[in-house]
Amino acid sequence: MAKMGKFLLLFVGLIAWPDPSVGQEYLTTVGNLNFFKVQVSGQMTNANVKATCEAAGMRYPCHNLGTGQCTQWWTSDCITLDALDGTHCNTLWALSASLCGTEDPRYCQLLDDTFLNIPHWQSDDSAYGVDYETHSYNLEGTDYNNKYTVCAEIDDCKSSPCAHGTCNNNVGGYNCSCDNGWEGTDCDQIMDDCASSPCWFGGTCVDGFRNFTCICPKGFEGKKCEIAAFSGQCYQFSAEALSHTEAQRACSTENGHLADVKDGQQQLFITDGIATTTGNSSWLGMKLEPVYTVKYSDGSVAQAGPLQMSAVQPPAHCDFCVLLDSFNSFQPEPTSCTEQHNYVCQSDIESCGSNVCQNGGNCTSCFGESVFFCDCPDGFVGKYCEINIACASNPCQNGGTCQDNANSYSCNCPPGYLGDNCESDVDWCALVTCPFDWTCQDDGTNFTCLVSEVGSTRLAEPYACSSASCPDGMYCKEEGASSFSCRSV
């Protein structure tokens, strides 16, 4: 009958679920482990002890530490307590030494009525407990209810794993909030600022640290190549969403105005530009006033014909603003001026006040000279026409230096090389004659004259270098009594 009663208690213990609101008492920190004494609701079984720690967002230890030979009553779901490894294999004994200065938990009041998970100990899933008041241990958990267990919060941030960021400790791990310019699990990788393809209109992105640079194709400028030149006008495509009034003000600040569409080619260019960049509906400068009168941003009345408007007719008594509608193939649509959309600014292209273009390039500017374009002469490219096309491919070999000439180049070759592109190795021994019937040895960029042991007219007397010893651009070095070399300056 007693055995049946114990079975019933076990059944009740298994279905009890811990209350996450029960009290927790901080015990100690060892290494990266913060230990808490947590009250268990229900019978002190292994299952209930483990569930209590999990409900509290923590991990649970086993009766043994899980280190070295201390694995008899330990399983891999328990934490391994390397930092507590001491003279005892048992977790409560090691904790007692840390908390109370004694390795006997029966005499450590902080561990009173504490039970730990002990796999394979009792067939009824009893947890293992100690009692301070009676100085008892080997307590079987199925005989007790609503006692305590020890749970561990692993502080994965203790080792400062985030190289360039802030560590956030989570249940079962951590995550890093990276500083600007860094990415990766541990914020140890420099962010690729070009990963989002920020350059528009086919611009080439060059990654930097916390920034990027766009190399724009001809006719485009701006941080993201967002400014395009077309038919004597500049157009700036914005990804910012504003009301029509706010967009007008933003364009005015840039010394421009909201774009006015006055012919079909211009409309096609702007719609293609929007589709290529943001793909969103964008404000134009025109307004639709009562009696369906379209006015440009300067207040002049639009002439019938050039603007390809949709068939939408607004109420006659309302003022509406015009946008290119992304939901209607970017046809101009009248809509409320208070809506927020992207927008396109426009500015005349004019001659630059000061020419910043090099090598005879022609400078034009727009938006109050905040943007400029260089029309480069033949043979030169680059933002400032600073690159000679001939030298851009680095045609000079073997360390030769490329010299820009008008529509051509020349190579200044280092000693030992010749040819239009410094592609040929000089055969020194075919060009020079060593004195005294000495033997010539080609060393690549240098050559050496060595005494010949057979038939030489000069064997004993040391050689003295002179200005006539080497060709121009080389210097003589005495290599001993019977040789000298000519080396590059």
N, C-alpha and C positions, 0 to 999 in steps of 0.2 A: 504493500500500500504506500509506503514511503517512497519507493521507487517511482510509482505512478504519479505521486504528488510532485516529485522533482521534474518529471517529464512535462507536467502541466505548466510548471513555472518556466521551463525552458521555452515552451510554445508562446507564452505571454511575452517573455523577454524578446523574442525574435520579431514580434510585430510592433513593439514599442518604437516610436520614432522620436529622435531627440528634438527638443525645443531649442531653436537657434537663439532664443532670447534669454536663455539661462546664463547665470553669472560666469565670468571668467576672471581668474586671478593671475597676473603676471608673476612668473617665478624667477627666470634668469635668462641671460643670453650667453650662449657658448658658440664661438665661431659665427656662422651665419644663421644660427638657429635661435629663435625666440620661443621660450617654453612658457606655456600657460597651464594652469590647473583649471579644468572645465568640468562643471557638474553634468552628470549623466542623468537622463530621465528614464527610469525603468530599471530592469534587471541588469546586473553587471556582467554581461556576456561579451565575448570578443566582438560579435557583430554589432552590438549596441555601442561599445566603446569606439569602434572604428567609425560608425555612422555619426557619432557625436562630433568627432574631430572634423569629419568631412562637412557636416552641416555648419560648423563654425568657420569653414573656409581654410582649414589647416590640415596638416598631415599627422599621422599617428606613428609612434614608435612601437617596436615589439619588446618583449621581455628581455631579449638579448640585443646587444648593440648592432650586430650585423657586420662586425669587423673581424678580420683574421679568423680565429677559431671560434668566435662567438656567434655561431649561426644555428645552434641546435633548436632554439625557440625563436626563430626569425624567418620571415619570408620576404620576398622581393618587393611586396607592396608596402612594406614598412620603410621608414627612413633609415639610412645608415649613419650611425652616430660616431664618426671618426674623432670629432673634437672631444668626445667624452671618454675616449678609450683610455683605460687605466688598469688597475690591478684586478678589476672585476669585469666579467662579461655581461652582467645584468644592468639594465638601464636604470632602474630605481636606485641601485647601489651607487652607480656613477653620478646620478643626479644628487643623491644625498651628500656625496663628498663635495660637490660644487656648492650646494645650498647651505649645508649645516656643518661642514667640516668633519663629518663622520661618514664612513662608507657603509653604515648600517642604517637603512631607511626606517627601521622600527623606532629609531631615536631622533628622527628628523620630523619635527611637528609640521613643517610645510607640506610634507607628503602624506599626512594623515588621511586615511580612508581613500587612498589612491589605488586604482586598478589599471593594469596595462594589458593589451592584447598579447596572448601567449599561445601561438598556434601549436596544435598537436599535444597539448598538455592533458586536457580532460575531454572525455567523449561528449560531455554536455555543453561544450563551448564556453566553459567558465573562463573569465579573465582572472589575472593574477593580482592579488592585493596585499597591502600592508596596513597595519593599524598602529598609530602612535600611542594611544591610551593604554592598550594592552601589550604593546611591544610585540605584536604578532606579525607573522608573514605567512606565505603559502595559503592565503585566504582564497577560497573558491568563490568566484563572483556570482554564481547562481544562488548563493545563500544571502546575497545583499542586493539592495535596491537604492537608487537615487544617490549614489556615492560620486566619486570624482575620477577623472582620468587625466593624463598629461597629453597635451597636443603641442605640436611644434609648427610655428610659422617660419618658413624658410625665407630669409632675407637675401634674395638673389642679387640685390643691389649692394651688398656688403663689399663685394670685390670691385665695385665701380666698373662694371662691364661696358658702359656707354662711353666710348672714346671722346665723342664730341656731342654730348647731349645730356639730358636729364633722365635718370633711371626711375621707373615706376614699378614697384614690387607688386606682383599679382599672385593669385593662388596657382601654384604649380609653375611659376616662372616669373618673367619680368618683360617689360617692353621699354624701349628708349624713345624719348621725344627729342629728335635730332635738332641741333643748332642749324641755323641757316647755312646752306651750302654743303651739308653732309647728309648721307643716307645710308641704308643698310641696317641689318638687325642690331648691330652695335654702334651705329653712327660712325663707322670707320672707313666709309667710302665717300670720296668726293662726288657730290651730286653732278650728274650729267645734265647741265642746263639746256642742252640741245635735244633731250629725249622727247620733249613735247612738240618738236618741230615748230619753233616760234617764228621762223622767218617766212614771210609771205612772198608771193609772186616768184617762186623759184629761187629765193635767196639761199645762200649757203651759210649754215650755222657753224661758228667756231666757238667751242666750249671754253669758258674761263672758270675762275674760282668765284662762285656766287654770282656769276653773270655770263653773258654770251654776247657775241658779236655777229651781226649778219652782214655778209658780203653780198650786196644787192646787184642784180643784173642792170645793164644799162637802162637808164630812164626811170629808175626807182631809187628811193632814198628812205631814211628814217631808221629808228632803232630796230624795227621789224620789217623794213622795206615796205612800210604801209603807205608811203607817199609816191604817187605815180604821175609822170608827165605825159600829157596827151593833148595834141593840137593847140599848143600855146597856153595850156592851163595845167595847174597842179591839182591833184585830188588826194585828200588824206582820208583813208578809211579807218574809222574808229570802232573799237570793240566795246566802248562804254555805252551803257543804256541811259538815256536822258529824255526828258520831255522836249518838245519842239523848241520851247523858249530857252531851256537850258542848253540845248545843242547849238542854237544860234549864238548864245553867249560864249560857248566854248570855242566855236570857230572864230568869232571876233577876237578873242584873246590871242589866237594864233595868227592874227592879221589876215583873216580870210572870212568867208561867209558860207552858209549852207549851200550845197551845190544846186545850181539851176540847170535843168535840162532844156536845151533849146533846139536840139536837132537829134535825129535818129541815131547817128553814129556815136554821139556823145552819150545818149541813153544806153546804147548797147555796151559801150566801154565801161560805164559805171556799174551796170548790172552784172557784167562779167567779173568786174573787180570785187563786188560784194560776194558773188557766188564763190570766188576763189579764196576769199579771206574769211569773213565771219559766217557767211551763209544766212545771216539774219536780216529781217526787215530793217530798212534804214531810212531815216528822214532825209528829204530833199528840202530845198529852200522855199518851195512854192506853197502858197496858201490858197484855199478854195473859199471864196467869200460868197455871200448871198447872191442869188441869181446865177450861180455856177460860174463865177468869174475867177480865173486862175491868175494869181499875181506872183511875180518873182520876188526874191529876197530884197531887192532894191525898191519894191513897190510898183514896178512897171507891170502892165497887163500882158500876159502871155498870148502870143498869136496862135490862132487855131492851126492845127496840123502837125507841128513838129513833135509835140509831146504825145506819146501813145498811151492814153489813159484807159483804165478799165471802164466797164459799163456801169459801175456803181454810181448812183446818184444820191448825194447826201440831202438831208432836209434843206429847203431853200432858205430858212431863217437862221441857219447855224454857220459859224466859221469852222472850217476844217483845215487840217494840214495834210500835206501829201508825203507819202512814203512809198518806197519800192517794196512791194509785199512779197515776202519769201513764200507765202502760201499760194500765190497766184502768178508763178513764173516771173516774179519781180516786176510785175506791171505796176505803174503808179496807182495808188489807191488813196482816196480821202478818208481820214480818220480823225478821232479826237486828238487835239494838240497836246493834251495832258498825258497821253500814253507815253511810256518810256521805251525807246528803241535806240539801236545804233544809229550812226549818222555819217554823212560824207561832207567834208569841208572842201572848199574850192578857192583857188587863188590864181591871179595872173602870173605868167612867167615873164620876168624882166631881166635886163642886163644887171650883172653884179656891180655893186658900188666899188668894190675892190676885187681884182682878179686873183683868185687863189689857185688857179690852174697853172700847172707847170708845162714847160716844153711847148709853149705856143697854144695851149688849150683855150677854148672859148668858154667863159663862165656865164651861166644864167642862174637866176634864183627865184624863189617864191616864198610866200608866207613871211614877208618882211625880212627876207634874206636869212631866215633861220634854216633854209634848205637851199642847197646849190647843186648844180650839175656841171660837169666839165665835158665839153665836146672835144675829144682828143684828136690831134692830127695823126696821119698815118704813121704807124710804127710805135705808138705809145698807147698804153691802157692804164687803168687804175683810177681810183677816186679823184686823184689830182693829176692824172696823166703822168704819173711819176715812174711808170714801169716801161722800159724799152722792150718791145715784144721780142726783138732779136736775142737779148740776154735773158729773157724770162725763162727759157728752157735750159739754162745753164749749159751752153754748148762746149765750153772750154774744159778739157780733160786734164787729169794729172795735176790738179792744183792750179791750173791756169786762171788768170783773172780776165773777166769779160769787160771790154771797153765799149760803151755805147757810142755809136756813130749815127749819122743821119741815115735812117732806113737800113742800117747794117750794124755789124759788130766786128771787133778784132780781139784776138786773144794774146795776152802778155804771158808767155810761157816761162816756167821756172827753168833754171839750168838743168840740162840733161834731156829736155824735151823740145820738139819743134813740130811744125805743121800748122795748118789753119786753126785747128782745134787742140793743138798741143798733144796730138794723138801718137806721135812717133818718138821713140826713144833714140837719143843721139848715140851714134856709134863713135865714141871718143877715139878709139884706136885707129879708125879710118881717117880721122881729121887731124890727129897730132902725130908727131914723130918724137920719140924719146931720145935724149942725147946719149952719146957713148955706146950706141948699139944696145941700150937697155931695152928690156921687154915691157910693152904696154899691157896693163890689166884694167879692163873696163869694170868699174864698180857701180854702174847705174848712173847716179847723178854725179859721180866723181870718177877719176881715173888715177892710177898709180904707175909710175915708172920704176921697174925693179932691175937690179943689176943682173946681167946674164953671166953665169959662171964660165961659159965657154965663149971664147972669142971677144970678150969685152976689153975695150981700151981703157976702162976706168974701174978699177977694183978697190984700191986701197984708200984713196983720198976721199974724205967725207964730202957729200954734196951740199952746196950752199944755195938756198933759194934766191932768186932774183926776180925783177919785174918781168923778165922775158921767159920765165919758166912756164907760165900757164897762160891760156887764152884769156881774153878780156872777160871780166865778170867772175873770175875765179881767183883763189889765192893759193899760194904754194905752202905746203907743210912738209918739213923734213921728217922722214920716217925712220931715219937711222943713217949709218955710214954709206949704205948702198941702195937707198931708195928715197923717193919723194912722191907726194900726191898733190893733185890739183882738186880743190874742193869749191863747192858753190859758196858764194858770199852770203 
